[in-house]
Amino acid sequence: MEVTLTFGCKELRRYSVWEQQELEAEELLFNDDEESLPPAVLLFFVSETAAAAVQKDLHKLCVKQDGNMNTGEKAHTADTNSEHTAVSN
Protein backbone atom coordinates (compact mmCIF):
# COMPACT_ATOMS: atom_id res chain seq x y z
CA MET A 1 0.00 0.00 0.00
CA GLU A 2 1.24 3.47 -0.84
CA VAL A 3 0.22 6.41 1.33
CA THR A 4 0.84 10.05 0.45
CA LEU A 5 0.64 12.72 3.14
CA THR A 6 0.67 16.31 1.94
CA PHE A 7 0.93 19.46 4.01
CA GLY A 8 1.79 23.06 3.28
CA CYS A 9 5.32 24.39 3.63
CA LYS A 10 4.06 26.90 6.19
CA GLU A 11 2.88 23.96 8.33
CA LEU A 12 6.37 22.38 8.48
CA ARG A 13 8.32 23.48 11.57
CA ARG A 14 11.37 21.21 11.15
CA TYR A 15 12.29 17.66 10.23
CA SER A 16 14.75 15.01 11.35
CA VAL A 17 16.24 11.90 9.73
CA TRP A 18 17.16 9.03 12.05
CA GLU A 19 19.33 6.33 10.52
CA GLN A 20 19.17 2.68 11.56
CA GLN A 21 22.15 3.01 13.92
CA GLU A 22 20.45 5.86 15.79
CA LEU A 23 17.19 3.89 16.04
CA GLU A 24 19.08 0.93 17.49
CA ALA A 25 20.96 3.16 19.96
CA GLU A 26 17.66 4.63 21.20
CA GLU A 27 16.10 1.13 21.26
CA LEU A 28 13.12 2.27 19.19
CA LEU A 29 10.81 -0.58 18.21
CA PHE A 30 8.08 -0.86 15.59
CA ASN A 31 4.96 -2.99 16.02
CA ASP A 32 4.89 -4.96 12.80
CA ASP A 33 5.91 -8.34 11.46
CA GLU A 34 9.36 -7.24 10.38
CA GLU A 35 12.18 -8.01 12.77
CA SER A 36 14.67 -5.52 11.35
CA LEU A 37 14.53 -1.76 11.64
CA PRO A 38 14.12 0.35 8.50
CA PRO A 39 17.31 1.92 7.08
CA ALA A 40 16.05 5.35 8.18
CA VAL A 41 13.02 7.15 9.59
CA LEU A 42 11.97 10.63 8.49
CA LEU A 43 10.19 12.69 11.15
CA PHE A 44 8.19 15.80 10.33
CA PHE A 45 7.48 18.37 13.02
CA VAL A 46 4.35 20.19 11.86
CA SER A 47 1.84 22.68 13.24
CA GLU A 48 -0.98 21.45 15.47
CA THR A 49 -3.44 22.03 12.64
CA ALA A 50 -1.45 19.90 10.18
CA ALA A 51 -0.85 17.20 12.82
CA ALA A 52 -4.57 16.96 13.59
CA ALA A 53 -5.43 16.72 9.88
CA VAL A 54 -2.82 14.01 9.24
CA GLN A 55 -3.94 12.07 12.31
CA LYS A 56 -7.57 12.25 11.15
CA ASP A 57 -6.66 11.05 7.65
CA LEU A 58 -4.50 8.19 8.94
CA HIS A 59 -7.30 7.11 11.26
CA LYS A 60 -9.70 7.01 8.31
CA LEU A 61 -7.19 4.95 6.36
CA CYS A 62 -6.80 2.45 9.21
CA VAL A 63 -10.56 2.10 9.55
CA LYS A 64 -10.89 1.60 5.77
CA GLN A 65 -8.31 -1.20 5.90
CA ASP A 66 -10.31 -2.91 8.64
CA GLY A 67 -13.43 -2.59 6.49
CA ASN A 68 -15.39 -0.67 9.10
CA MET A 69 -15.73 2.66 7.33
CA ASN A 70 -15.34 4.08 3.83
CA THR A 71 -16.20 7.77 3.65
CA GLY A 72 -14.94 8.31 0.10
CA GLU A 73 -13.29 11.55 1.24
CA LYS A 74 -9.92 12.63 -0.14
CA ALA A 75 -6.86 12.98 2.07
CA HIS A 76 -6.24 16.43 3.57
CA THR A 77 -4.07 18.81 1.58
CA ALA A 78 -3.14 22.17 3.08
CA ASP A 79 -4.09 25.14 0.92
CA THR A 80 -0.75 26.68 -0.04
CA ASN A 81 1.45 27.20 -3.09
CA SER A 82 4.37 25.18 -1.77
CA GLU A 83 3.90 21.68 -0.37
CA HIS A 84 5.97 18.89 1.18
CA THR A 85 4.92 15.31 0.54
CA ALA A 86 5.81 12.11 2.38
CA VAL A 87 5.25 8.77 0.69
CA SER A 88 5.32 5.42 2.46
CA ASN A 89 4.94 1.92 1.08
N, CA, C and O atoms as a GROMACS GRO file, in nm:
protein
  356
    1MET      N    1   0.085  -0.117   0.000
    1MET     CA    2   0.000   0.000   0.000
    1MET      C    3   0.090   0.124   0.000
    1MET      O    4   0.189   0.130   0.072
    2GLU      N    5   0.054   0.220  -0.080
    2GLU     CA    6   0.125   0.347  -0.084
    2GLU      C    7   0.036   0.454  -0.022
    2GLU      O    8  -0.082   0.463  -0.053
    3VAL      N    9   0.095   0.534   0.066
    3VAL     CA   10   0.022   0.641   0.133
    3VAL      C   11   0.097   0.770   0.107
    3VAL      O   12   0.219   0.776   0.123
    4THR      N   13   0.025   0.874   0.067
    4THR     CA   14   0.084   1.005   0.045
    4THR      C   15   0.023   1.104   0.143
    4THR      O   16  -0.099   1.121   0.146
    5LEU      N   17   0.108   1.168   0.222
    5LEU     CA   18   0.064   1.272   0.314
    5LEU      C   19   0.116   1.404   0.260
    5LEU      O   20   0.234   1.418   0.230
    6THR      N   21   0.028   1.501   0.248
    6THR     CA   22   0.066   1.631   0.194
    6THR      C   23   0.028   1.740   0.292
    6THR      O   24  -0.083   1.741   0.346
    7PHE      N   25   0.122   1.831   0.316
    7PHE     CA   26   0.093   1.946   0.401
    7PHE      C   27   0.170   2.065   0.348
    7PHE      O   28   0.272   2.051   0.281
    8GLY      N   29   0.120   2.183   0.379
    8GLY     CA   30   0.180   2.306   0.328
    8GLY      C   31   0.314   2.336   0.392
    8GLY      O   32   0.339   2.300   0.507
    9CYS      N   33   0.399   2.402   0.316
    9CYS     CA   34   0.532   2.439   0.363
    9CYS      C   35   0.522   2.522   0.491
    9CYS      O   36   0.605   2.509   0.581
   10LYS      N   37   0.421   2.607   0.499
   10LYS     CA   38   0.406   2.690   0.619
   10LYS      C   39   0.370   2.608   0.742
   10LYS      O   40   0.383   2.655   0.855
   11GLU      N   41   0.323   2.484   0.722
   11GLU     CA   42   0.288   2.396   0.833
   11GLU      C   43   0.409   2.320   0.888
   11GLU      O   44   0.405   2.269   1.000
   12LEU      N   45   0.517   2.311   0.808
   12LEU     CA   46   0.637   2.238   0.848
   12LEU      C   47   0.722   2.325   0.940
   12LEU      O   48   0.762   2.436   0.904
   13ARG      N   49   0.749   2.274   1.060
   13ARG     CA   50   0.832   2.348   1.157
   13ARG      C   51   0.978   2.306   1.146
   13ARG      O   52   1.067   2.391   1.148
   14ARG      N   53   1.003   2.177   1.136
   14ARG     CA   54   1.137   2.121   1.115
   14ARG      C   55   1.122   1.973   1.084
   14ARG      O   56   1.012   1.918   1.090
   15TYR      N   57   1.232   1.910   1.049
   15TYR     CA   58   1.229   1.766   1.022
   15TYR      C   59   1.359   1.704   1.074
   15TYR      O   60   1.456   1.774   1.103
   16SER      N   61   1.358   1.573   1.085
   16SER     CA   62   1.475   1.501   1.135
   16SER      C   63   1.480   1.366   1.066
   16SER      O   64   1.378   1.302   1.045
   17VAL      N   65   1.602   1.323   1.031
   17VAL     CA   66   1.624   1.190   0.972
   17VAL      C   67   1.704   1.108   1.073
   17VAL      O   68   1.814   1.148   1.113
   18TRP      N   69   1.648   0.994   1.113
   18TRP     CA   70   1.716   0.903   1.205
   18TRP      C   71   1.756   0.780   1.126
   18TRP      O   72   1.671   0.712   1.068
   19GLU      N   73   1.885   0.752   1.122
   19GLU     CA   74   1.932   0.633   1.052
   19GLU      C   75   1.924   0.511   1.143
   19GLU      O   76   1.906   0.524   1.264
   20GLN      N   77   1.937   0.394   1.084
   20GLN     CA   78   1.917   0.268   1.156
   20GLN      C   79   2.004   0.260   1.283
   20GLN      O   80   1.957   0.212   1.386
   21GLN      N   81   2.126   0.306   1.276
   21GLN     CA   82   2.215   0.301   1.392
   21GLN      C   83   2.159   0.384   1.508
   21GLN      O   84   2.168   0.344   1.624
   22GLU      N   85   2.103   0.500   1.476
   22GLU     CA   86   2.045   0.586   1.579
   22GLU      C   87   1.920   0.522   1.640
   22GLU      O   88   1.897   0.531   1.760
   23LEU      N   89   1.838   0.458   1.555
   23LEU     CA   90   1.719   0.390   1.604
   23LEU      C   91   1.757   0.277   1.699
   23LEU      O   92   1.694   0.258   1.803
   24GLU      N   93   1.861   0.201   1.662
   24GLU     CA   94   1.908   0.093   1.749
   24GLU      C   95   1.961   0.148   1.881
   24GLU      O   96   1.933   0.092   1.987
   25ALA      N   97   2.039   0.257   1.876
   25ALA     CA   98   2.096   0.316   1.996
   25ALA      C   99   1.987   0.363   2.093
   25ALA      O  100   2.003   0.354   2.214
   26GLU      N  101   1.877   0.414   2.038
   26GLU     CA  102   1.766   0.463   2.120
   26GLU      C  103   1.668   0.351   2.155
   26GLU      O  104   1.571   0.373   2.228
   27GLU      N  105   1.694   0.230   2.102
   27GLU     CA  106   1.610   0.113   2.126
   27GLU      C  107   1.464   0.136   2.086
   27GLU      O  108   1.372   0.094   2.155
   28LEU      N  109   1.446   0.205   1.972
   28LEU     CA  110   1.312   0.227   1.919
   28LEU      C  111   1.263   0.100   1.851
   28LEU      O  112   1.338   0.038   1.775
   29LEU      N  113   1.140   0.063   1.877
   29LEU     CA  114   1.081  -0.058   1.821
   29LEU      C  115   0.957  -0.022   1.741
   29LEU      O  116   0.890   0.076   1.770
   30PHE      N  117   0.927  -0.104   1.640
   30PHE     CA  118   0.808  -0.086   1.559
   30PHE      C  119   0.720  -0.208   1.575
   30PHE      O  120   0.770  -0.320   1.579
   31ASN      N  121   0.591  -0.189   1.585
   31ASN     CA  122   0.496  -0.299   1.602
   31ASN      C  123   0.448  -0.348   1.467
   31ASN      O  124   0.341  -0.311   1.419
   32ASP      N  125   0.529  -0.432   1.405
   32ASP     CA  126   0.489  -0.496   1.280
   32ASP      C  127   0.556  -0.631   1.271
   32ASP      O  128   0.625  -0.673   1.364
   33ASP      N  129   0.538  -0.699   1.161
   33ASP     CA  130   0.591  -0.834   1.146
   33ASP      C  131   0.740  -0.838   1.114
   33ASP      O  132   0.803  -0.944   1.125
   34GLU      N  133   0.795  -0.726   1.075
   34GLU     CA  134   0.936  -0.724   1.038
   34GLU      C  135   1.023  -0.718   1.163
   34GLU      O  136   0.995  -0.642   1.256
   35GLU      N  137   1.128  -0.799   1.164
   35GLU     CA  138   1.218  -0.801   1.277
   35GLU      C  139   1.323  -0.691   1.270
   35GLU      O  140   1.368  -0.642   1.373
   36SER      N  141   1.362  -0.652   1.149
   36SER     CA  142   1.467  -0.552   1.135
   36SER      C  143   1.410  -0.411   1.130
   36SER      O  144   1.295  -0.390   1.091
   37LEU      N  145   1.492  -0.316   1.169
   37LEU     CA  146   1.453  -0.176   1.164
   37LEU      C  147   1.468  -0.126   1.020
   37LEU      O  148   1.548  -0.180   0.944
   38PRO      N  149   1.394  -0.023   0.983
   38PRO     CA  150   1.412   0.036   0.850
   38PRO      C  151   1.549   0.104   0.842
   38PRO      O  152   1.607   0.135   0.946
   39PRO      N  153   1.600   0.127   0.722
   39PRO     CA  154   1.731   0.192   0.708
   39PRO      C  155   1.731   0.334   0.767
   39PRO      O  156   1.834   0.382   0.814
   40ALA      N  157   1.616   0.400   0.764
   40ALA     CA  158   1.606   0.535   0.818
   40ALA      C  159   1.459   0.568   0.842
   40ALA      O  160   1.369   0.509   0.783
   41VAL      N  161   1.436   0.665   0.930
   41VAL     CA  162   1.302   0.715   0.959
   41VAL      C  163   1.305   0.866   0.943
   41VAL      O  164   1.395   0.933   0.994
   42LEU      N  165   1.208   0.919   0.871
   42LEU     CA  166   1.197   1.063   0.849
   42LEU      C  167   1.084   1.116   0.937
   42LEU      O  168   0.969   1.074   0.925
   43LEU      N  169   1.118   1.209   1.026
   43LEU     CA  170   1.019   1.269   1.115
   43LEU      C  171   0.989   1.410   1.070
   43LEU      O  172   1.080   1.488   1.042
   44PHE      N  173   0.860   1.444   1.063
   44PHE     CA  174   0.819   1.580   1.033
   44PHE      C  175   0.759   1.642   1.158
   44PHE      O  176   0.672   1.582   1.222
   45PHE      N  177   0.806   1.760   1.194
   45PHE     CA  178   0.748   1.837   1.302
   45PHE      C  179   0.661   1.943   1.236
   45PHE      O  180   0.712   2.033   1.170
   46VAL      N  181   0.529   1.931   1.254
   46VAL     CA  182   0.435   2.019   1.186
   46VAL      C  183   0.349   2.094   1.287
   46VAL      O  184   0.352   2.064   1.406
   47SER      N  185   0.274   2.191   1.238
   47SER     CA  186   0.184   2.268   1.324
   47SER      C  187   0.076   2.177   1.382
   47SER      O  188   0.053   2.067   1.332
   48GLU      N  189   0.010   2.223   1.487
   48GLU     CA  190  -0.098   2.145   1.547
   48GLU      C  191  -0.210   2.119   1.447
   48GLU      O  192  -0.270   2.011   1.446
   49THR      N  193  -0.240   2.218   1.364
   49THR     CA  194  -0.344   2.203   1.264
   49THR      C  195  -0.311   2.093   1.165
   49THR      O  196  -0.395   2.008   1.136
   50ALA      N  197  -0.187   2.093   1.114
   50ALA     CA  198  -0.145   1.990   1.018
   50ALA      C  199  -0.141   1.853   1.085
   50ALA      O  200  -0.181   1.753   1.025
   51ALA      N  201  -0.092   1.848   1.209
   51ALA     CA  202  -0.085   1.720   1.282
   51ALA      C  203  -0.224   1.661   1.302
   51ALA      O  204  -0.243   1.541   1.284
   52ALA      N  205  -0.320   1.744   1.338
   52ALA     CA  206  -0.457   1.696   1.359
   52ALA      C  207  -0.516   1.644   1.228
   52ALA      O  208  -0.584   1.541   1.227
   53ALA      N  209  -0.491   1.714   1.118
   53ALA     CA  210  -0.544   1.672   0.988
   53ALA      C  211  -0.481   1.540   0.944
   53ALA      O  212  -0.552   1.452   0.895
   54VAL      N  213  -0.350   1.526   0.962
   54VAL     CA  214  -0.282   1.401   0.924
   54VAL      C  215  -0.332   1.286   1.011
   54VAL      O  216  -0.358   1.176   0.961
   55GLN      N  217  -0.345   1.311   1.141
   55GLN     CA  218  -0.394   1.207   1.231
   55GLN      C  219  -0.535   1.162   1.191
   55GLN      O  220  -0.565   1.042   1.192
   56LYS      N  221  -0.620   1.256   1.157
   56LYS     CA  222  -0.757   1.225   1.115
   56LYS      C  223  -0.756   1.139   0.988
   56LYS      O  224  -0.829   1.041   0.978
   57ASP      N  225  -0.673   1.179   0.891
   57ASP     CA  226  -0.666   1.105   0.765
   57ASP      C  227  -0.609   0.965   0.784
   57ASP      O  228  -0.659   0.870   0.724
   58LEU      N  229  -0.507   0.952   0.867
   58LEU     CA  230  -0.450   0.819   0.894
   58LEU      C  231  -0.550   0.730   0.967
   58LEU      O  232  -0.556   0.610   0.942
   59HIS      N  233  -0.627   0.789   1.056
   59HIS     CA  234  -0.730   0.711   1.126
   59HIS      C  235  -0.833   0.658   1.026
   59HIS      O  236  -0.874   0.542   1.034
   60LYS      N  237  -0.875   0.744   0.934
   60LYS     CA  238  -0.970   0.701   0.831
   60LYS      C  239  -0.913   0.587   0.749
   60LYS      O  240  -0.983   0.491   0.716
   61LEU      N  241  -0.785   0.598   0.715
   61LEU     CA  242  -0.719   0.495   0.636
   61LEU      C  243  -0.716   0.362   0.712
   61LEU      O  244  -0.742   0.257   0.654
   62CYS      N  245  -0.684   0.368   0.839
   62CYS     CA  246  -0.680   0.245   0.920
   62CYS      C  247  -0.818   0.181   0.930
   62CYS      O  248  -0.830   0.059   0.922
   63VAL      N  249  -0.919   0.262   0.946
   63VAL     CA  250  -1.056   0.210   0.955
   63VAL      C  251  -1.096   0.149   0.821
   63VAL      O  252  -1.160   0.044   0.818
   64LYS      N  253  -1.058   0.214   0.710
   64LYS     CA  254  -1.089   0.160   0.577
   64LYS      C  255  -1.025   0.023   0.558
   64LYS      O  256  -1.087  -0.067   0.503
   65GLN      N  257  -0.901   0.008   0.603
   65GLN     CA  258  -0.831  -0.120   0.590
   65GLN      C  259  -0.902  -0.229   0.669
   65GLN      O  260  -0.905  -0.345   0.626
   66ASP      N  261  -0.959  -0.194   0.783
   66ASP     CA  262  -1.031  -0.291   0.864
   66ASP      C  263  -1.169  -0.320   0.808
   66ASP      O  264  -1.235  -0.415   0.850
   67GLY      N  265  -1.214  -0.238   0.711
   67GLY     CA  266  -1.343  -0.259   0.649
   67GLY      C  267  -1.459  -0.204   0.728
   67GLY      O  268  -1.574  -0.238   0.700
   68ASN      N  269  -1.432  -0.120   0.826
   68ASN     CA  270  -1.539  -0.067   0.910
   68ASN      C  271  -1.598   0.064   0.860
   68ASN      O  272  -1.710   0.100   0.895
   69MET      N  273  -1.523   0.136   0.777
   69MET     CA  274  -1.573   0.266   0.733
   69MET      C  275  -1.509   0.302   0.600
   69MET      O  276  -1.390   0.280   0.581
   70ASN      N  277  -1.586   0.357   0.508
   70ASN     CA  278  -1.534   0.408   0.383
   70ASN      C  279  -1.611   0.535   0.350
   70ASN      O  280  -1.723   0.529   0.298
   71THR      N  281  -1.550   0.651   0.382
   71THR     CA  282  -1.620   0.778   0.365
   71THR      C  283  -1.611   0.830   0.223
   71THR      O  284  -1.692   0.914   0.183
   72GLY      N  285  -1.513   0.782   0.146
   72GLY     CA  286  -1.494   0.831   0.010
   72GLY      C  287  -1.432   0.969   0.005
   72GLY      O  288  -1.422   1.028  -0.103
   73GLU      N  289  -1.389   1.023   0.121
   73GLU     CA  290  -1.329   1.155   0.124
   73GLU      C  291  -1.183   1.147   0.083
   73GLU      O  292  -1.117   1.045   0.105
   74LYS      N  293  -1.132   1.255   0.023
   74LYS     CA  294  -0.992   1.263  -0.014
   74LYS      C  295  -0.908   1.296   0.109
   74LYS      O  296  -0.958   1.349   0.208
   75ALA      N  297  -0.780   1.263   0.100
   75ALA     CA  298  -0.686   1.298   0.208
   75ALA      C  299  -0.670   1.448   0.215
   75ALA      O  300  -0.686   1.517   0.115
   76HIS      N  301  -0.640   1.500   0.333
   76HIS     CA  302  -0.624   1.643   0.357
   76HIS      C  303  -0.502   1.698   0.285
   76HIS      O  304  -0.395   1.638   0.289
   77THR      N  305  -0.517   1.809   0.218
   77THR     CA  306  -0.407   1.881   0.158
   77THR      C  307  -0.418   2.026   0.202
   77THR      O  308  -0.520   2.090   0.179
   78ALA      N  309  -0.312   2.078   0.264
   78ALA     CA  310  -0.314   2.217   0.308
   78ALA      C  311  -0.322   2.308   0.187
   78ALA      O  312  -0.267   2.276   0.081
   79ASP      N  313  -0.390   2.420   0.201
   79ASP     CA  314  -0.409   2.514   0.092
   79ASP      C  315  -0.292   2.613   0.089
   79ASP      O  316  -0.294   2.714   0.158
   80THR      N  317  -0.191   2.582   0.007
   80THR     CA  318  -0.075   2.668  -0.004
   80THR      C  319  -0.008   2.643  -0.138
   80THR      O  320  -0.033   2.541  -0.202
   81ASN      N  321   0.076   2.735  -0.182
   81ASN     CA  322   0.145   2.720  -0.309
   81ASN      C  323   0.257   2.618  -0.304
   81ASN      O  324   0.285   2.550  -0.403
   82SER      N  325   0.322   2.608  -0.189
   82SER     CA  326   0.437   2.518  -0.177
   82SER      C  327   0.402   2.406  -0.081
   82SER      O  328   0.351   2.433   0.028
   83GLU      N  329   0.429   2.281  -0.119
   83GLU     CA  330   0.390   2.168  -0.037
   83GLU      C  331   0.505   2.072  -0.019
   83GLU      O  332   0.595   2.064  -0.103
   84HIS      N  333   0.503   1.998   0.094
   84HIS     CA  334   0.597   1.889   0.118
   84HIS      C  335   0.512   1.762   0.119
   84HIS      O  336   0.401   1.760   0.172
   85THR      N  337   0.566   1.657   0.062
   85THR     CA  338   0.492   1.531   0.054
   85THR      C  339   0.577   1.417   0.108
   85THR      O  340   0.696   1.407   0.077
   86ALA      N  341   0.514   1.332   0.189
   86ALA     CA  342   0.581   1.212   0.238
   86ALA      C  343   0.508   1.092   0.179
   86ALA      O  344   0.385   1.086   0.181
   87VAL      N  345   0.584   0.997   0.126
   87VAL     CA  346   0.525   0.878   0.069
   87VAL      C  347   0.580   0.756   0.142
   87VAL      O  348   0.700   0.746   0.166
   88SER      N  349   0.491   0.664   0.176
   88SER     CA  350   0.532   0.542   0.246
   88SER      C  351   0.471   0.423   0.177
   88SER      O  352   0.356   0.429   0.134
   89ASN      N  353   0.546   0.316   0.165
   89ASN     CA  354   0.494   0.192   0.108
   89ASN      C  355   0.467   0.092   0.218
   89ASN      O  356   0.423  -0.019   0.191
   0.00000   0.00000   0.00000
